[in-house]
Every structure is written in C-alpha cells, then in structure tokens.
Amino acid sequence: MSTDEAPAPLTALREDWERLLCVVAHPDDLEFGAAAAVARWTGQGKQVVYCMVTSGEAGIDAMSPEECRPVREAEQVESARVVGVDTVDFLGLPDGVLEYGVPLRRAIAGAVRRHRPDVVLTGNFRDTWGGANLNQADHIAVGRAVLDAVRDAGNRWVFTEQLAEGGGSLERWDGVGEVWAFGSPQSTHAVDTTDTFDAGVASLEAHRAYIDGLGWEHFDPREFLEGMARATGQRLGCAFAAPFEVFAMGWGE
C-alpha cells in the first residue's frame, strides 16, 4: 500500500445494547478520547458504569500515593458525572505495577459479574498507539485481562468463590457480546461524537490536578482531543468520532 493512500473507512459501532461497563487502568484513561462517546450513549438513555482498576495514585510526581489517591478518585467521579455516569468503581489494585495474570482477571471478572453488561469497553492494549509512541504497561495488562475476564465471568467453575453457590454474592454472567478497545491502532469501528465532543473536553478538563502534574507546557485538552477525533471522523464520514477495535466474544463470530 502506498504511504499516500488514505486510511480505510471505519464501520459505525452497533448501538443495540443497554448496559456498558468501562474497565480501564487509571482515572483519566477514558477521558483521553472515549468520554465523548460515553456522553453520546448516556444521552440515549443507556446505562454506563466506570471501573478503575487502580486509583492512579502513582500518577502525579509531586504527590505521594497516599495524598494522590483521593484527589484522583474525586476527579474521576466528577469527570464521569460530566458525561452522565453515576457509578464509578475503584478496584484498588496498585498503580504502575499491574501484571497480567489470575489476580487481575479475578478482579475484573468480579466487576463483570456485578454489573452484568452487554458490552465491555477498555483502552488500547496494543504495544503502541501507532507509530513510535509506546503504550504503558498497565494499559496492556488491563486490556489483555479484560478479554479473558469477560470469558471467566461466564464460567461457573472459574472464581467460584465469587458466586452464590460458592459463598459469594454474585451470579455468573455470559451476556457480554463484544469487547471494544478504544484508541487501538488496529481500530476498524468508530462512533460519531460530533454532538457530544464538548462534553468529552469538559470531562478531560475535570482532571485538573493530573494534567497540571504532567507538566505539559501549554497543554490544551480541546486541541489534543480534536486531533484524533477529527482524523477518525474523516474515516467515518462525520466531523468528530472515537475509534475502537472490536472483539466478538461469541464462538464463530
């Protein structure tokens, strides 16, 4: 393919679902582009729940984790409220040192069983964001674990201690049809965020302490988000859009 060839068009995400669970590593992960899509869906009356695997307590260099944790949790709760999300779970795993494995799968499977979504949304877990920008280890671990945890949640013989018959309070859940990874360089789908783009910007702006802590001189949330949204919109045929890689969870799909 010629390097001058235009990127392939994207397919519109299906919207025939009612409940979405968003599982990401840190507060702010969803706000770097997916929040405008969430605002679209809550505006349609869909139920959306956020699940943060960590509280992002290692994310601000000038704050100790103990000081940082409540700040970042509060910013995430406010950021979610801006786009119509009332429920934000914090799983409390350690920020910066997440490892793919059984404990991470167990924690996420519990969230899936608790909230019983039709679709699960996570972040990009490919090695890069496309080009030379390397992804972060926590993002990669969480995204990989989400795919497996969704299947774990539907298996009554996995993490049985979570289930009512094993002494827990949950029921198995095999109702997740797809997992969507936002921002993947292998995205094939997208959703039009033209009408809710401003809400997505406001949602990112709610992470003020985190943004200030990054030390990015002259960082403009709107300008940053417009870059990906406009390029993705061109591939979907609208002004702004959010890109997703789609993983079907059913056999033979």
N, C-alpha and C positions, 0 to 999 in steps of 0.2 A: 504493500500500500504506500502510495506517495505521502510524504510528510505534509504535503499541501492539501491533501484530501480532507474534507470536512468530517468531523466526528459523526458516528452513526446516530440516527434519530433514536429517541427514547420512547418507551411504551408507558402510557399512563398507569399508575398503580390502581389496582382494584379498590373500591371503597364500599363493598357489600359486606361489611363487618360491623360489629357493635362495640367490641372491647379490645383495647390495645394496651399492652404492657411494654414500657420502655425500660430496658436494662442496660445501663452504661457504667463505666468505671468510676467516674467523678462528677461532682457538681460542675457545671459549665459545659460538659461534653455535648449535650443535646442542643445547647444554645448556639454552638458554632455551626448553625445551618439548619438543624432539624426542627427548631421550635416554631418556625412559621408554618410548617406542615401540621404540627400539633394544633396550632391555633385554628387552622382550617377545619380539622376534624372535630375539635370540641365545639366549634361553631355549627357543625352539622348535628350536634347532639350526641356524638359518640363518647363513650367512657374511656378516658385515658388515665393511666396510672404511671408514675415515675418510680423507678427503683434504682438507687445509687448503691453500687457495691461497696464503695468507700465513702468517706465524708470529705475527701480531698484535703485532709489535714496536713499533708506534706507539700502542698501546692504553693505556699507563699513563703518565700525565703526569710522574710523579716519577722515572721510569726512562728512561735513554737507550735507543734501539733496540737497541744492542749488548748492554746489560745485560738488557733486557726479553726479547729473543728466546728465550734458553734457559729462562728462567723460564716463559714462556707455553707453550713446547713441552712442558716437563716436566709442567705442569699438565694439558695436553690429553691426554698419554699416560696419566696417572693417571686422568683423568676418563673416558676411553674404557675403561680396564680395569674400572672400577666397573660398567659396563653390558655387559661381556663382549666388548669389541672389542680384539683384539690387534695390529692393524695400523693405524698412523696415518702417512700420507704427508704431508710438507710440501713444497709445490712451490716455495717460496722467492720468490714474487713480492712486490713492495713493498707493505706495508700502508698503507692510507689513500689511495692514488693509483691503484688499479686502474682500467683503462679497458677497456670492451668493445671487442673487435677481434680480429684474427687471432692475435697472440701469446697472448692469453688462451685463445682457442679451441684453439690448438695444445697448450698445456699440459694442458688438461682432456681433450682427445681422447686424449692420450697416457696419461692415467690410466685412461680408459675402456678403451682397448685393452690396457693392462697387467692390469687386474683382471677384465675380461670379465663385468660384472654383468648380471643380468636386469632390475633396476630401478635408477634413479639418483635419489637424494634430494638436494634442495638447499633453500635457505631462500627465504623470501618475497622476490620481486624486483619486486613492485608498488611504486608511488610512496609508498604509505603502509602503515601497519599497520591501516588502518581509522580513520576519523575524522581528527583533526588531527595524529597522530603521523607525521612524515615518516620514510621509510626512509633508510638510509645508502647512499652512492654505491657502495661496494664490494659490498654485498649485491645491488644492482640489476645491476651489471656482471657479477658471477659467475653469478647466476641466468639472465640472458639468454644468457650464453656457454655455460652447461651445455646448454641446449636445442639450440643449434647444434652444439656439440662432440659430442654424442651422435650426431647425424647424420653429422658429419665422420668419426667413428671407424669408421663402416661403409662409407665411400667409399674404395676403394683408390687413388684418384687425388688424394686430399687429404692433405697432410702425409706424402707418400710417404717422406720421409727417416726416418720412424719405423718403417717396415715392413721386413721382412726382405729383400724384393726391392729395396729402396732403400738398403740398407746398414745398416738399423736392426735391432732385435731383436724387434719386435712384429708381430702379425698384426692385420688389420682386424677389427672387432667390430661386428656389426649385430644383436646379440641383446638390446638394451635395448627392452623393450616399452613402458615408461612412465617418465616423469619426475614426481616428486612434489615440490611446493614446500610446505614446512612453514610454517604460520603465515600463509598468504595470506588477505587479507580476502575473497577470492573462493573460499575453500575449499568444496568440495562433498562431501568424503570425510573420514573420521576413523578412528582405531584406538583401541580400548579400552585404556587404560593403568592401569586401576584397580589391578591386581595388581602393577604394576611402578613405580608412582608414586614410592615411597620411593627406589628406585634412581635415578630421574631427579633427585630432590632431591639425593642424595649426589653425583651426577655434577656438578651445578652447584656444589655446595659445594667441590669439588676445585679450583675456580678462585679460590682464596682471595686470591692477590695481586692478581688482576684486579679482583675485587669490592671489595677494600679500596681499590684505586687509583681506583675510580669516585667514591668519596666520597659514596655514597648513604647518608645517615644512617638508621640503623635498618632497613636493607635485610634482609629475611627471605626467603631462597630458597624455602622451602616456601610461605609466604604468596603470594609472587609467582607461583609456578608454579600454585598452586591456582586462581587467578583464571581463567586461560584454560582449564585442564583441566576445571574444574567446569562452566563455561559450555558447552564443547564436549561434555562428557559428557551434558549435558541434551539436546543435539540428536541424540546417538547412542543415547540410552537406557541410559546407564550412569553410574557415579559420576564417573570421570575419563576424558578422551580427548584425543588430539592431532589437530589439524585439518590437512588437506592439500588443495591444488589439484592436480588430476591432468591430465597432458598425455600423450595417447597418441602414440606415436612411429611407428605404422604408418600407411600410406596408408588413407584412408577410415574411420578409426576415430574 
